[in-house]
């Protein structure tokens, strides 16, 4: 076993503590220099002298230390190390000459770092963090391997790469228009704009675009770049299911001619998109190990079961299981929430939603393209928007988690929850005992809300929403910014809480796996006009009927995997695809 000591620099504030890590460290108290002050005024933890007691981990008031016991890793496999007590990455994927390879793993395990190194944006230091990485040393290290030829082309500038970054919201800071930005790729920008349906906004400034439009613009710029290797980081963020599939089809066409590497957390989309995948396992912000390539179907199933047979590594305590959503028993179908037919009129948009009911213990997913009124409907039920026609029934207590989150208070999550103790509108015991551990918030309880990442802030917001006693929980896109593991954990926790407390929930989301795990029924929203000037919502419908209504408009069919029962997208024109279309069964008619 090897011991890894990690110091999270962004959380460590030595001027605001009493150096508890050093004061309580047993080796330090015995006269050994296990924890010393570094040149930047922060602790340096000796992995050689550390005895793995974990006292410093528990005593640190900012949760800034991780001490991990891991299987002994080969020194030859380390690719990069960010400082003595910093993150370290083991192995790299090998880009094929043609086709699409996926990277799948938790946030903070090195996926984006791997892409940057393969693109030549960062030179691997091979574990020698004291000096910057050098291409000559990298080429010597990978001599005799396929990566040697790849890095040789990167080093001499003959490998053309196109990189689609993870955080597309930063494009809004660019002082240019959609057309000019995409054209800067240097390739066929007109085709890229047509393929992603961006021609209508070609003259619009980037600062005026929504998150989904910025994502499409970033992908279009990448497609308009003539390159040998395309590296695409999280292409589905901000996109609805219609645009996710449109992007997948475009990338698949690109992959038939060029080499493409994709980081993606939407498992259904990645399964449909990629030919093979590398799984990443390890500890967030501590270390990441990249597996050898695995064929796509086996890769997803291996990820869900949590055991890499070839490497004899288990990275999940229990497998993720899906169910085929049998109808609920009559005893559990008691109506808890009723809403009348509602309408909302805006200057350029009109929404109409039919009347519906939600049962006790039932979670209803809300699906459909963007700009069809899903968020508007949720806001009307939450009392944020007033319906133009219809009145939301009184007497329903609502807890609402909005779509867009922004932390404005420097207080930590622990301080925020402590301030609510004793408030009848907040269940402190539920929050501390189930929601914090269930959503893996333990390590960020003392971090200021303004310093949380997008995924951490999302999980914190969902935890606070579920801790408020209510009849109806309204969660708008709770899976945004989460990795695949976090999405599945949240889906299971949400379903468990709703059933246990005999309450109801409405959840807007675009991730099919998340909805399949969390939902009992679906409401389906769709545009009534080609210009999206009118939208309508109907339901709730049983899962099968609801997904059939949605997928028939998206023109895609799903089946159930025989091994895990997870939803899988059928390839267009395949035998199963043709059979299901003929029967009008777009959702999990067959397995295999």
N, C-alpha and C positions, 0 to 999 in steps of 0.2 A: 504494500500500500504506500501511496505517496501523499504527503500532506501539503495542501495549498492554503496559503494565507492571503486573503484579499482585503484591501482597504478601498472602500468606495469614496473617492476623493470628493465628490459633490455633496456627500453627507457628513464628512468629517469636518468638525469645527473645533479645533483644539483650543482656541481662545475662549470658547464658551463652555468648556467643561473642566474637570479637575484631573484630566488624564487618568481616568479610572482604568483604562485598559492596561496601563503600565503599573499603576498602584496596586492592582489586585492580581497581577500575573505571578504565578508561583515561581517560575524560573527567575524572574526579575528579583523577587523577594529572597531568592537564594544566592543573589549576586551575579547572575548571568545576564548578559545584554540581549535578552530575547526581544524586548520592545524598546527602541531608542528613537530619539527625535531626528528626523531626516533634515536634509538641507532646505526644504520648503516649510519647515516648522510642523510637519505632520509625522505621525508615528511610522516607523518601519518595523515590520514584524519578521523576525528570523524564522524561516520555515524549518531550518535545521534544529534550532533550539526549542521550538514550540513543541509542547507535549500533547496538544490537542484537547486540553481540558475544557475549552469553550467558555471560560470565565470572562475573558475580555469581550466575547460576543454578547454575553448577557449584561455585562456592566456598562458597555458603551451606551450613553444616553441618546445617541443618534442612529443606532443600528447600522453603523458604518463598517463593521468587521464581519467577515465570513471566514471560518476555519473549516476546511473540507478534507475529508479522508477519501481519496479516490484510488482506483486501480493504478498501479505503476504504469506510466506512459513512457513510450520509447522516446528518448531525447531526439532521435532522428525525425520524429513526426511533428514536432512543434514548428509551427509556421510563423507565429508572431506573438510577441509578449509586450504588453503596454505597462512597463515599469516593473519594479521588483515585486510589489504586492498588487500588480495589476492583472487585468484579464489576459488569458492566453488561449490561442487557437491551435488546434491540432488537425493536421491534414487539410487538403484543398480538393475541391471537385476537379475533375479533368474534363474540360469542354470538348464535346465531340465535334467532328468536322461538319456534321449536319444533324438537325433534330433539336428537340426541346428537352432540357434537363431541369428538374425542379429541385429547389432546396427547401426542406421542410423541418421546422423545429421551433422551440420556444423563443420568445424575444430575448435578446441579450446573450445569445450563444454564438454569435459570430457570422450570421448569414450575410449581412450587409458588408462586414469587413472582408469576407471571402470574395464578394463581388468586386470590391474596390481593388483588392490585390490582383485579381485576374485581369482587371481592366488596366492595371499599371498606375492607378491613382495613388497607391500606397505600396511601398517596397517592403516585402517581408523581411523582418530582422532575424528570423530563425531562432528566436529566443534571446538573442544578444541585445537587450533593451538599452544598454549603455550607449551604443552608437547607432546611428541611422542605418537602415538596411541598404545594401549595395547589390546591384544586379549581378556583378561578377561572382560574388559569394553565393547568390541564389542559384546561378547557373551551375556552379560547381556542386552545390548540394543536391540538385535534382538531375545530375548527370546520369544518363541511361534510362530516364523515365520520359513519359509523354509530356509531363509538365516542363521538362527542360526545353523542348522544342517550342512550347507555347511562350515561355518567359523569354526565350531568345528573340522571338519576333516582337514581344513587348519592349524588350530592352533596346533593340535597334530601330524601333519605330515602324516596322513593316506590318504589324497587326493592327488593323483598323477596328476600333471598338465603339459601340454606341451604348451609353449608360442612361437608363431611366431611373432617376433618384426616387428615394422612398417618400420624402416630404415634399409633395407637389404644391402645398399651400404657399411655399416660398416663391413660387413663380409669380404670384400676385404683386411682388415687389419690382418685377421687371417692367421698365417703362416702354412697352411695345405692344403691338397688336397680335392677335392669334396668327394671322397669316404671315406676318414678318417673323415671328418666333419659330414657327414650323419651317418656313423657308430657309432659315439659318442652318437647318440640318444639311443643306446642300444637295439633297436628292429630290425625288419626285414628291414634292409637298402637296400638289394637287390631288394625287391619288390617296395620300395619307389622310387628307382632310375629308375626302369623299368616303373612304372606308369607315371613318369614325363619325360621320354625320356632323361635321363641324363647319360646313360651308356657310351655314346661316349666320355664324358668329365670326367669320373670317376677319372682319374689320373692327371687331370689338376689342378694347384694351383688356389686357390680362387681369388688371385690378378689378374689373367688373364681373368676372366669371365666378360661378359657384365652385365648390370643391370638386364635384363630379366633372365639370367642364375642364377645370385645370388638370385633372387626371388624364382626360382624353387628349388634351393639348400636349401634355408631356409624352404620352405614348405616340402621338402623331409625329412629334419632333424626332423621337427615336426611330420610328419607321422611315422617316424621310432622310435618315442618315445612311449613306452607303458604307456598310461595315462588314467585317468578317465574323465578328462576335457581338451579339446583342445581349446586354445584361439588364434585366427588367426587375426592379425591386417593388413588390407589392402593387401590381397593376389594378387590383379590384377595389382598393380603398375609395370610398365616396360613391361608388357606382352601384346602380340598381341591377337586378338580375338580367334585365334586357341588355344593358350595356356591358355587363360582365361577359355575357355569351358572345356579344359582338366583338369585344376585344379578344376573347379566346380564339374565335374563328380567324381573325386577322393574324394573330401570333402563330397559330397552327400553319397558316399558309406561308408565313415567313420561315417557320422551322423546316418546311419541306425543302428550302433552298439554302438556308444558312444555319449557323450554330446559335442557339438561344439558351440562356440560363435565366430561370425565373424563380424569384422568392415569392411565395404566396401562402396565405393562411386559410383561404377558402378551399377546403379539401375537395369538394365536388368539382370546383373549377380546375384545380390543379390536376385532378385525376383525368379530367376531360382534355386538358391542355398538353400535358407532358408525356414523353415516352418512357422516361426513367426518372428516378429521384435519389438524392443523397439525403439521409436523415441526419439531423444534428441533435446531440444529447449533451448534457452537462449541467451546469448551474449558471443561472442568469447572472451576468456581470462578473463571473468568476472564471469559467473555462468552457470551451465548446469543442466537441469532437465531431468530425464529419465522417459519416460512414462511407463504405464503398457503394457504388451505384447499384440500385435495386430496380427491377422492372416496376412500372407504375402501379399496377394493381397490388402487387406484393408489398410495395413500399407503403401504401396507405394502410393496408391491413396490418403490417408490422408496426406502424406508428400507433395504431389503435390498440393492438395487443401489448405493446411496450416491451417486446423482447427481440433483440437482434441475434438470431440463431448463429449466423456465421462468426460473429464476434463474441458470442456468449455474454452479452450485456443486457441487463434488464434496467430500463429507464422509466418504467411506470409500475406502481404497486399493484394496480388492478386494471384489466382491460376496459376499454370504452365499449359499451353495448348499445345497440339500437334496437327498437321494437317496431313492429309492423302496424301499430296504432289500431288495435281492435276497438270496436265501439265500447263506450263506457257503460257500466251497468246502470239500470234504470234508477237504482237507489242513489246514484251519484249525479243524477241529471236534474237536481233541483235548481230552478232558476234563482239566481241571486241578483243579477243586474239586468235591467231592461233599458233600452234606449229607443226613442221614437225615430221616425224618419226625420233627418236633419238636412238642411241646406245652408250653404254659405256663399254669398255673392261678393266677389271682388270686382274691381274695374275690368280686369282682363281674365278672370277665371271664375267658374261657377262649379261648386261641388254639391252633389246630392248623394246621400247615403240612406239606404233602406233601413227600416226598423229591425232590431235584433235583440237577442237575449244571450246571456252568458251564465253558465251554471256554476254552482259552488265547486271549488277545487279545479276549475277549468282555466287553462291558459290558451288564449286565442292569438295566433299570429296574424299580423297584417302585412299583406304582400302586394306587390304591384310596382310598375315603373315609377321613377321619380316624377314629381310635378303632377301627380294625379289626386292629391288631397289627403294622403295618409296622415301626415303630421297635422294638417288642419283639423281632421276628424278627432285626433287624440287631444288637441288643444281645446276643442269644443267640449269634450267630455271632462277635461280638467278644469274648465271654467276660465281658461286663458283667453279664448275667443268666444264671442257670443254668436249663436246661430242666427242666420237671417230668417229661416223658417224652422219652427220646432223649438221645443224647450227640453233641456236635459232634465231628467227626473230628479227631484230633490231627494235628500235622505241617503244618497250614496257618498260615502267618504272615499276620497281619492288621494292617492300618492302618485306624484308625477315626476318622472325623470326626463328632462327635455333632450332634444336631439343634439344641440350644440352646448358644450360646457366651457365655462371660463372661470377659473379660480381668481377671485379678487381679494381674498383675505389671506394674510400671511400665516394664519393659524394652522396648526397641524390637524390631522384627522382625529387624533386623540383629544386635543383641546376642543375641537368642534363637538365631538360626541360627549365629552365630559360636561360641556355647557348645557347639554340637553337632558342630562340625568335628572330625573324627577318630573320631567315634562310628560304629561299623559300622551302626547302625540309622538313619543319616541320610546321604543322598547330597547332599553340599554342592555338587558340580559341577552336578548336575541342578537343584538349587534355584536356583542363581545364574544359570545359562546359559539355562534354559528356563522354569522355573516363574515366576520373578519377572517377566521381561519378558512371558511369555505371559498372565499374570494382571494385568498393569499395576500391579505393586506397587513399581516403582522409586521413585515419589515419596513413599511412606510408609514406606520402610525404616528411617528414623531417627525416626519418630514413635512415641511410647509406645503400646503395645498398648491401654492403658486409654483413650487419646485417639482411637482409630480409630472411624470410623462403623460402622454395622451391616454395610454392604456391604464396606468395607475389611477388617473383622475376618473376615468370611466368606471372602474371597479369601485372606487370610493363613492361615486355618485349613486351607483346601483345599490350598494350596501346601505347608504343613508335612506334611500327611497324605500327599500324593503323593511327597514327598521321602523318605519312610521306605520302604526296600526291603521288599516284601511279596508274598505270593502272591495275596492277596485284599484289595482296597480297598473299604471300606464308607463311603459318603458319605450322610449323612442330611440331605436338603433343602439341597443346596449352592447352589441358585439364590436362596435367601431373601435379600431386601434388595438384590439386584442389578438393575441396569437391563437392558434388552433386549440391548444390545451386550455387556455383561459376561457375561450368561447364554450368549450364542451363542459368545463367545470361550472361556469355560470348557468348554462342551460339546465344542467341537472339540479343545481341548487335552487333555481327559480321554480322549477316544476315541483320540487319537494316542498318548498315553503308554501306554495299556493295550495297544494293538496292537504298538507298537514294543518294549515290554519283555516281550511274550508272557505277561502276567499277566491277572487277572480283576478285575472290579469290580461291585459292587451299589450302585445309586443310588436313593434314595428321593426322589421329586420330584412336583410337581403341574403343572409347566409343560409343556404338550404339545410346544412347539417345542424346548425344552431336551431332552426325552426323545427326540424324533425325531432330533435331531442327534447325541446321545450314545449311544443304545442300539442294540444288535443284537437284543435279546430282552426280554421283559417277564415279571415275576411279578405276578399279580393277586390282590389281597386284597379280601374283601368281608364284610359282616356276615351272620351266619347267623340272627340273630333281629332283630325290629324294634327292640328296646331296645338293640342293640349289646352284648348280654351275651356273645355268642360271635362270634369272627371266624375266618376261614380264609384260607390262602394257598396258591396253586398255581402251578406253572410250574417253570422258565422256558418260555415259549411264543415262537414266532416273533413279530415285531412285529405283523404283521397280525392273527394270531389273538389275541394278548394284548389289543390295542386293541379288537378286536371284542367280546371278553369283557367288558371294562370299559365300553365305550360302550353296549352293549346294556342294561346296568343303569342307566346315566345317562340313557338315552333321547335320544341326540343322534347325528348322523352327520357324518362328515368326508369331504372330498374333497381332491384334490391340485390346487393352482393350476397351470394350464397353463404359465405363464411361469416360475415359480420352483420348482415342485414342493413348495411349503410346504403344510402341512395347513391347511384352511379348514373352518370349521363351516358346515354347510348350514342354511339357514333352514327352520324347521319347516313342513312341508306343501309345500315346493318340489318341483319335478319330480324333481330328483336325490335329495332326501330320501326321497320315496316309493319311487323305484326301488331305492335301496340297502337300505331297510328290507325291501322285498319279497324281495330276494336274501339278506338276512341279512348284508350287507356294510356295516358301520358305519364303516369306515376306508378312506379314499382309493380307492374303487372307480373314480371318474371324475375327470376334470380339467375346469377351466373356472371 
